Amino acid sequence: MRRYSPKIINIYYLVLRFDYTFEYLDYFTINNSLLKSTTFLLSAVVEQLKPIKVYNNFKEDRLQLIKDQKDKTGVYCLVNLTNGHIYIGSSFNLAIRMINYLNTTFLKNNRNKNMPIVQALLKYGQDNFSVLILEYVNVENLSIRETYYITHFLPYYNVLKKGYSSIGYKHTEAVKEMLSELAKDRRHSDKTKALISRALVGENNPFYNKNHSVESKLRMIEANSAYPVYIYNSFRELLVIFPSVGTLAKLINSNHSTIVSYIKNGILFRGEWYFSNLPFNLNDTPKISKWSSKESNNLITEIIKNYNIKKAIFVYNINREFICKFEGVTHAQKELNINHDIIKKYALSNIPYKGYIFSYERLKDL
């Protein structure tokens, strides 16, 4: 296999990333000076993303940027003018998000410093980045639109090609031991507890006699979401997108680890639904646009009703024509008079047995 130098691969990556077409141009022999042209880089990104607002220099334009985006909810893009790499994110308050990116103390915070975009801002400086405002979105659709841009343009700085996620991350035993020791000392005295309690009781509580609006609650959920959860039915049709694993787990009376397990393994949850942190197809559009809608609540009710189903059995004839679906192996055994161990065995291989094909999910058309 022919190998290319990192510089050439970088150029090829850039051109392909933005689908830029130059007639009669050999991608592998582009002059390196072209890559270094900030005008070319920014123009290429703008041409593809078509933002509604462009700030050429993050640092120099910061005052106008913060003023323009005050209290705005939407999707944004950071463009590294040095190498063309981009990051796409969203926020319910774009001005505050930009202020954080401009704050070196915030960037160096242990909670943030491992994020690729944060490392890039610290390395190259905000004056080597441009900011694009892609669109303004209501809170309910924020995750949907952010994911649309991420899955279509595959930003270099986005972890897992879908927002920043810590799925699969495990602390080392040494770190666990350290956290455990720290937790032992994290105790307030009885006196301190009493003072805290007194300070937050009744009229002393700043939120006394107040209620969050529905919009405020949605904003808080979106703000604390690490990544959204895509819910598909057994036909692999996208039904709805939830803002986070925690939100979904709470609504369907499940738990965080269970949902994460189903996301990782890609198997049906309660015999009918797939959970994913990425869309199955880039063009998938949810049938239910708002996760907080009545239609979404009906779906949640249906999922809860299926709490007793662990693995459904889909039954087909030898021509792979669908016959029926059983709630589990036991039900299939009772109705078909076939030993449940045999059903389990053939459900894994999808090999015909006595005129039947068993499967733990719907079979795809041949």
Buried (B, 14 or more C-beta within 10 A) or exposed (E): EEEEEEEBEBBBBBBEBBEBEEEEEEBEEBEEEEBEEBEBBBEBBBEBBEBEBBBBBBEEBBEEBBEBBEEBBBBBBBBBBBBBBBBBBBBBBBBBBBBBBBEEEBBEEEEBEEBBBBBBBBEBEBEBBBBBBBBBBEBBBBBBBBBBBBBEBBBBBBBBBBBBBEEEEEEEEEEEEEEEEEEEEEEEEEEEEEEEEEEEEEEEEEEEEEEEEEEEEBBEBBBEBBBBBBBBBBEEBBBBBBBBBBBBBEBBEBEEEBBBEBBEEEBBBBBBBBBBBBBBEEEBEBEBBBBBEEBBEEBBEEBEEBEEBEBBBBBBEEEBEEEEBBBBBEBBBEEBEBEBEBBBEBBEEBEBBEEBBBBBBBEEEE
